[in-house]
Amino acid sequence: MALYEHLLIARQDISAQQVDALATHLKTIVEGEGGKVEKQEYWGLRGLAYRIKKNRKGHYVLLNINAPAKAVIELERQLKINEDVLRFLTVKVDAFEQSSSKTRRDDRGDGKPEGEAVKEETAQ
């Protein structure tokens, strides 16, 4: 099975619970085709660079998928039908990224950019 990163942008006027329900539905589609969703991240309501179908904002969801190609084809077919979905992008990857930059910042615990933390350690 191959590894995929799938990013989904849903309409701004649906609730976060509806977005979560949509992601759960997508998870069942992938699992029904013999795949597995390794990670599901809700990135929140974010502004778009330009209007898409009269929307200025969208709910972003990232799915890390370990599945055969037919599962991804079915997933994308279902997303084309869904009116709540503005855009989606599926990219085949060699390995999943372990952590985002936000997580790395939180792991250090000081909340400062990496450069400042290094400067303070060398100054002491």
C-alpha positions as CSV (number, residue, x, y, z in Angstrom):
1,M,0.0,0.0,0.0
2,A,1.1,3.6,-0.7
3,L,1.2,6.6,1.6
4,Y,-0.8,9.7,0.8
5,E,-1.3,13.1,2.4
6,H,-4.8,14.4,1.7
7,L,-5.7,18.0,2.3
8,L,-9.4,19.1,2.3
9,I,-11.0,22.5,2.4
10,A,-14.6,22.6,3.4
11,R,-17.1,25.5,3.2
12,Q,-16.9,28.2,5.9
13,D,-20.6,28.1,6.8
14,I,-20.7,24.5,8.1
15,S,-19.7,23.8,11.8
16,A,-16.6,22.2,13.0
17,Q,-18.7,19.2,14.1
18,Q,-19.9,18.8,10.5
19,V,-16.4,18.9,9.3
20,D,-15.4,16.3,11.8
21,A,-18.3,14.1,10.6
22,L,-17.2,14.6,7.0
23,A,-13.6,13.5,7.9
24,T,-15.0,10.5,9.8
25,H,-17.1,9.6,6.7
26,L,-13.9,9.8,4.5
27,K,-12.2,7.5,7.0
28,T,-14.9,4.9,6.6
29,I,-14.6,5.1,2.8
30,V,-10.8,4.5,3.0
31,E,-11.2,1.6,5.5
32,G,-13.9,0.1,3.4
33,E,-11.5,-0.1,0.5
34,G,-8.8,-1.8,2.6
35,G,-6.8,1.3,3.7
36,K,-6.1,3.0,6.9
37,V,-6.1,6.7,8.0
38,E,-3.0,7.1,10.1
39,K,-3.6,10.6,11.3
40,Q,-6.4,13.1,11.1
41,E,-5.7,16.8,11.8
42,Y,-8.2,19.6,11.9
43,W,-6.4,22.9,11.2
44,G,-9.3,25.2,11.8
45,L,-11.1,27.9,9.9
46,R,-8.5,29.8,7.8
47,G,-8.6,32.5,5.2
48,L,-8.3,31.7,1.6
49,A,-5.9,33.5,-0.8
50,Y,-8.8,34.1,-3.2
51,R,-12.6,33.5,-3.2
52,I,-13.7,29.9,-4.0
53,K,-17.4,29.5,-4.8
54,K,-18.1,32.8,-3.0
55,N,-16.3,31.7,0.2
56,R,-13.5,33.8,1.8
57,K,-12.6,31.2,4.5
58,G,-12.5,27.4,4.7
59,H,-12.2,24.6,7.2
60,Y,-8.9,22.8,6.6
61,V,-8.4,19.0,7.4
62,L,-5.3,16.9,6.8
63,L,-5.5,13.1,6.5
64,N,-2.4,10.9,6.4
65,I,-3.6,7.8,4.5
66,N,-2.0,4.4,4.0
67,A,-4.1,2.7,1.3
68,P,-4.2,1.2,-2.1
69,A,-4.7,3.5,-5.1
70,K,-8.3,2.3,-5.6
71,A,-9.2,3.7,-2.1
72,V,-7.9,7.1,-3.0
73,I,-9.8,7.1,-6.3
74,E,-13.0,6.3,-4.5
75,L,-12.3,8.9,-1.9
76,E,-11.8,11.6,-4.5
77,R,-14.9,10.5,-6.4
78,Q,-17.0,11.0,-3.2
79,L,-15.4,14.4,-2.6
80,K,-16.3,15.6,-6.1
81,I,-20.0,14.9,-5.3
82,N,-20.0,16.6,-1.9
83,E,-21.2,20.2,-2.0
84,D,-19.5,21.1,1.3
85,V,-16.0,20.5,-0.2
86,L,-14.4,23.5,-1.9
87,R,-11.0,21.9,-2.8
88,F,-9.0,18.8,-2.1
89,L,-5.5,17.7,-2.9
90,T,-4.0,14.2,-2.6
91,V,-0.2,13.8,-2.8
92,K,1.7,10.5,-2.7
93,V,4.6,10.6,-0.3
94,D,7.5,8.3,0.6
95,A,7.0,8.9,4.4
96,F,4.7,10.9,6.6
97,E,6.2,14.1,8.2
98,Q,6.6,13.3,11.9
99,S,5.6,16.7,13.3
100,S,4.6,20.1,12.1
101,S,6.5,23.3,13.0
102,K,3.8,24.2,15.6
103,T,4.3,20.9,17.4
104,R,8.1,21.3,17.4
105,R,7.7,24.8,18.9
106,D,5.4,23.4,21.6
107,D,7.9,20.5,22.3
108,R,10.6,23.0,23.3
109,G,8.4,24.5,25.9
110,D,9.8,28.0,25.9
111,G,7.5,29.3,23.1
112,K,10.3,31.3,21.5
113,P,11.6,30.9,17.9
114,E,14.5,28.4,17.5
115,G,17.1,31.1,16.8
116,E,16.3,33.0,20.1
117,A,16.4,29.8,22.2
118,V,19.9,28.9,20.8
119,K,21.2,32.4,21.4
120,E,20.1,32.3,25.1
121,E,21.7,28.9,25.6
122,T,25.1,30.0,24.1
123,A,25.0,33.3,26.1
124,Q,24.8,31.5,29.5
